[in-house]
Amino acid sequence: MTTPRTFRIAAIPADGIGKEVVASGRQVLDALAADSTGAAAFTFDWQEFDWGCEYYARTGKMMADDGLDQLKVFDAIYFGAVGWPSVPDDVSLWGLRLKICQNFDQWANVRPVHFLPGVLSPLRKADDTELDWVVVRENSEGEYAGLGGRNLSGRGPGGEVAVQSSLFTEVGCERIIRFAFDLARTRTRRKVSSVTKSNAQQYGMVLWDDVFKRVAAEYPDVETESVLVDAMSAKFVLRPEDLSVVVASNLNADILSDLGSALAGSLGLAASANLNPERRFPSMFEPVHGSAPDIAGRGLANPIGAVGSAALMLEHFGMADQAARLNKAIETVTAAGILPCDLGGSATTDEVTKSLIDALNP
């Protein structure tokens, strides 16, 4: 008898609707695994960690002191959402999600923008134009490097000074830009759009532009363009059909990817992968909709972003066929009009989850 391949996954639901969507994603993944047979059989060995803002309320920390050592042994991390009104956002983000991303050198953040059947987009072009692109985000330095400080508080109210420095290294720029070009070679439209603000940020982002030109010369089969971030924001709305792979710095790609998901219909659809491509550390997969305290615990959360993130995890494991099954199930469910409230429907989290499982075996 063939022994199923087992993937050890660290589940970190964290806060708010993160708990609900991670639970949904786990159900869908386990159903997919239960249907696998023979040499292709696989299973998941889950371990859940209760880190997040509730953990912070108990301990004064967002995760255990040895949390990174605990996570190193897993094949991947399945993350929910971080943040709660009782904890400052910079404390929650830097204490958990960014702590994992930076220490595990998850330098490539991949955020697909999918326009799903049955989902109304605010873009009129989406009604009759095939739109599909992916945002590749530099995930280790740039504007989120965490360099700087607050000083001179002794001057009294109104006298303090804050310095926040962006970090751009040639190594960091080259590896994410090269990643984007390699990804473009796998797509129907082989094109990479580089996004900076180098007219105003004449050091770090000009370095990015220089590296982009140098790397692009090694990929003569890939179209290229360099666009300022404000112009690219307009292009997302006015000419999205011209996009394939968009590569940008940490902050710019973060903002643009949220815009892309909103144009597709909702941030609840947004899947992402935080990759350590060298596989020295586990990669982390998460929806990017946030913890949504206003609907947490009410059964209204949209699990599609979490399930899409699970599909990215399967791709990372080399299981493209199984990832395609998950994405096909998502399309089947939305096309059937089974939509949660953020997409204009009335389906609950459990109803969408059940429908996704049913759609795996039509």
C-alpha positions in Angstrom: 0.0 0.0 0.0 1.3 3.5 -0.9 1.9 5.8 2.0 0.2 9.2 1.4 2.5 12.1 1.3 2.1 14.2 4.5 2.5 17.9 4.6 3.1 19.4 8.1 1.3 22.7 8.2 1.4 25.3 11.0 -2.0 27.0 11.2 -2.0 30.5 12.7 -5.6 31.8 12.6 -4.7 34.9 14.7 -7.4 37.5 15.0 -11.0 38.3 13.9 -12.2 36.5 10.8 -8.8 35.0 10.4 -10.1 32.2 12.7 -13.1 31.6 10.6 -11.5 31.6 7.2 -8.5 29.4 8.3 -11.0 26.9 9.7 -12.9 27.0 6.3 -9.7 26.6 4.4 -8.6 23.6 6.5 -12.0 21.9 5.8 -11.6 22.4 2.1 -8.0 21.2 2.0 -8.8 18.1 4.1 -11.7 17.3 1.8 -9.3 17.6 -1.2 -6.8 15.3 0.5 -9.5 12.7 1.5 -10.3 12.3 -2.2 -6.7 11.7 -3.2 -5.7 8.1 -4.0 -2.8 5.9 -5.0 0.6 7.3 -5.7 -1.0 10.8 -5.7 -2.4 10.4 -2.2 -1.6 13.1 0.3 -2.7 14.3 3.7 -2.2 17.3 6.0 -0.8 17.2 9.6 -2.0 20.4 11.2 -0.7 22.1 14.3 -2.6 25.2 15.4 -0.9 28.1 17.2 -3.0 30.5 19.3 -0.8 33.5 18.7 -2.3 36.9 18.0 -4.0 39.8 19.9 -5.7 37.5 22.4 -2.3 35.9 23.1 -0.9 39.4 23.5 -3.6 40.3 26.0 -2.5 37.3 28.1 1.2 37.5 27.7 2.2 41.0 26.4 3.6 39.3 23.3 2.1 38.5 19.9 3.8 35.1 19.7 5.9 32.8 21.8 9.6 33.7 22.4 10.7 30.6 20.6 7.9 30.8 18.0 10.2 31.0 15.0 12.1 27.9 16.1 8.8 26.1 16.5 7.7 27.1 13.0 11.0 26.1 11.2 10.1 22.4 11.2 6.9 22.9 9.2 6.4 22.6 5.4 4.3 25.7 5.3 2.4 28.2 7.4 -1.3 28.9 6.9 -2.1 32.3 8.3 -5.4 34.1 8.9 -5.3 37.8 9.8 -3.7 39.9 12.4 -5.0 43.0 14.2 -7.6 44.0 16.8 -8.8 47.4 18.1 -7.3 46.7 21.6 -3.8 46.4 20.2 -1.9 49.1 18.2 -1.6 48.0 14.6 2.2 48.5 14.5 2.5 46.2 17.6 0.3 43.4 16.1 1.8 43.5 12.6 5.4 43.7 13.6 5.0 41.3 16.5 3.6 38.4 14.4 3.2 38.6 10.6 6.2 40.8 9.8 8.3 39.0 12.4 7.7 35.7 10.5 8.1 37.2 7.0 11.4 39.0 7.8 13.1 36.3 9.9 12.1 33.6 7.4 13.3 35.8 4.5 10.0 35.4 2.7 11.1 38.0 0.2 8.6 37.2 -2.7 5.0 38.1 -2.0 2.7 36.9 -4.8 -0.8 38.3 -5.1 -2.9 37.2 -8.1 -5.8 39.4 -9.3 -8.6 37.1 -10.5 -11.9 38.2 -11.9 -14.4 35.4 -11.0 -17.6 34.5 -12.8 -20.7 35.7 -11.1 -18.8 38.4 -9.2 -19.7 42.0 -10.1 -16.7 44.2 -10.7 -16.8 48.0 -10.5 -14.8 48.0 -13.7 -17.0 48.1 -16.8 -14.3 46.5 -18.8 -14.6 43.4 -16.8 -17.9 42.7 -18.4 -16.5 41.9 -21.8 -12.7 41.8 -21.4 -10.6 39.0 -20.1 -8.6 40.4 -17.2 -6.0 38.5 -15.2 -2.8 39.7 -13.7 -0.5 39.1 -10.7 1.3 41.6 -8.4 4.7 40.6 -7.3 5.7 42.5 -4.1 9.2 42.8 -2.7 8.5 41.5 0.8 11.7 42.0 2.8 13.0 45.5 2.6 11.9 48.7 0.9 9.5 50.9 2.9 8.8 48.2 5.4 12.4 47.6 6.4 11.7 49.0 9.9 14.6 51.3 10.0 14.3 54.6 11.9 13.1 55.9 15.2 11.3 58.5 17.2 13.4 61.1 19.1 13.5 64.4 20.9 10.4 63.7 22.9 12.0 65.7 25.6 11.2 68.9 23.7 7.6 68.5 24.9 4.3 68.2 23.0 4.7 68.9 19.3 8.5 68.7 19.4 9.1 65.0 18.7 10.8 63.9 15.4 10.2 60.6 13.6 12.5 59.2 10.9 11.4 56.3 8.8 14.0 55.1 6.2 13.4 52.9 3.2 16.0 50.3 2.3 16.8 49.3 -1.2 19.6 46.9 -1.9 20.9 45.7 -5.2 20.5 42.1 -4.1 16.9 42.7 -2.9 15.9 44.5 -6.0 17.5 41.9 -8.4 16.0 38.8 -6.8 12.4 40.1 -6.8 12.7 41.5 -10.3 14.2 38.3 -11.6 11.4 36.3 -9.9 8.9 38.5 -11.7 10.5 37.8 -15.1 10.6 34.0 -14.4 7.0 34.2 -13.5 6.1 36.1 -16.7 7.7 33.3 -18.7 5.0 30.9 -17.4 2.1 33.1 -18.4 0.2 33.6 -21.7 1.2 37.2 -21.9 4.9 37.5 -21.2 5.2 41.0 -19.8 6.6 42.6 -16.7 5.6 46.1 -15.6 8.0 47.6 -13.1 6.5 50.2 -10.7 8.5 52.9 -8.8 8.4 56.6 -7.9 11.9 57.3 -9.0 11.1 60.9 -10.1 10.7 61.8 -6.5 12.8 59.1 -4.7 16.0 59.6 -6.6 18.2 57.1 -4.7 16.5 53.8 -3.7 14.0 53.7 -6.6 16.5 54.8 -9.2 18.6 51.9 -8.0 15.5 49.7 -8.6 15.1 51.1 -12.1 18.7 50.5 -12.9 18.5 46.9 -11.8 15.3 46.4 -13.7 16.9 47.5 -17.0 19.9 45.3 -16.4 17.8 42.2 -15.6 15.4 42.9 -18.5 18.3 42.6 -20.9 18.6 38.9 -20.0 14.9 38.3 -20.9 14.5 39.4 -24.5 11.4 37.3 -24.9 9.5 39.3 -22.2 7.9 42.6 -22.8 8.7 45.3 -20.3 7.6 48.7 -19.1 8.5 51.1 -16.3 5.6 53.1 -14.8 5.4 55.5 -11.9 3.1 54.3 -9.2 0.5 57.1 -9.6 0.3 56.3 -13.3 0.0 52.6 -12.6 -2.9 53.2 -10.2 -4.7 54.9 -13.1 -3.7 52.0 -15.4 -5.2 49.5 -13.1 -8.5 51.2 -13.7 -8.3 52.5 -17.3 -6.1 49.8 -19.1 -6.1 46.7 -16.9 -6.1 44.5 -20.0 -2.5 45.5 -20.6 -1.2 44.0 -17.4 0.3 40.6 -16.8 3.0 40.7 -14.0 3.4 43.8 -12.0 6.5 44.0 -9.8 6.9 46.8 -7.2 8.4 47.7 -3.9 7.0 46.6 -0.5 4.6 49.6 0.0 3.7 50.3 -3.7 2.8 46.6 -4.4 0.9 46.4 -1.1 -1.4 49.3 -2.1 -1.7 48.2 -5.8 -2.6 44.6 -5.0 -5.4 45.8 -2.7 -6.6 48.0 -5.5 -6.6 45.1 -7.9 -8.6 42.9 -5.5 -11.1 45.7 -5.0 -11.5 46.0 -8.8 -12.1 42.2 -9.0 -14.9 42.6 -6.5 -13.7 42.5 -2.9 -10.6 42.2 -0.7 -12.3 39.0 0.5 -11.1 37.4 -2.8 -7.5 38.3 -2.3 -5.1 35.4 -1.9 -1.4 35.7 -1.3 1.8 33.7 -0.9 4.8 34.9 1.2 7.6 32.8 -0.4 11.1 31.9 0.6 12.0 30.7 -2.9 15.2 29.0 -1.7 13.1 27.0 0.7 15.5 27.6 3.6 12.4 28.4 5.7 8.7 27.6 5.4 6.7 29.9 3.2 3.4 31.5 4.5 0.1 31.6 2.8 -2.7 34.0 3.8 -5.7 36.0 2.6 -5.1 39.8 2.7 -8.5 41.0 3.8 -7.5 41.8 7.4 -9.2 40.7 10.6 -12.5 42.7 10.0 -13.6 43.2 13.6 -17.0 44.5 12.5 -18.1 41.1 11.2 -15.9 38.7 13.2 -17.8 35.8 14.8 -20.9 36.4 12.9 -20.4 33.8 10.2 -20.3 36.3 7.4 -16.6 36.1 6.5 -15.6 35.3 2.9 -13.4 32.2 2.9 -12.5 32.5 -0.8 -9.3 34.4 -0.3 -8.1 31.8 2.2 -9.0 28.9 -0.1 -7.2 30.7 -3.0 -4.2 31.1 -0.7 -4.4 27.3 -0.1 -4.2 26.8 -3.8 -1.0 28.9 -3.9 0.3 26.6 -1.1 -0.4 23.5 -3.2 1.4 25.1 -6.2 4.4 25.7 -3.9 4.3 22.0 -3.1 4.4 21.2 -6.8 0.8 20.0 -6.9 -0.5 22.1 -9.8 -3.4 19.8 -10.6 -4.8 19.9 -7.1 -4.3 23.7 -7.0 -6.3 23.9 -10.2 -9.1 21.9 -8.6 -9.4 24.4 -5.8 -9.4 27.3 -8.2 -12.0 25.6 -10.4 -14.2 24.9 -7.3 -14.0 28.7 -6.5 -15.1 29.6 -10.0 -18.0 27.0 -9.9 -19.3 28.4 -6.6 -19.2 32.0 -7.6 -20.7 31.3 -11.0 -23.6 29.5 -9.3 -24.3 32.8 -7.3 -23.3 31.4 -3.9 -21.8 34.6 -2.7 -21.0 36.0 0.8 -22.1 39.4 1.8 -19.0 41.3 0.7 -19.8 40.1 -2.9 -23.5 41.2 -2.7 -24.8 37.8 -1.7 -26.3 36.3 1.5 -24.3 33.0 1.9 -22.7 32.4 5.2 -19.1 31.3 5.7 -20.3 27.7 6.3 -22.5 27.7 3.3 -19.7 28.9 1.0 -17.3 26.4 2.5 -19.7 23.5 2.0 -20.4 24.6 -1.6 -16.6 24.7 -2.2 -16.2 21.1 -0.9 -19.2 20.0 -3.0 -17.7 21.6 -6.1 -14.5 19.6 -5.7 -16.4 16.5 -7.0 -19.1 17.8 -9.3 
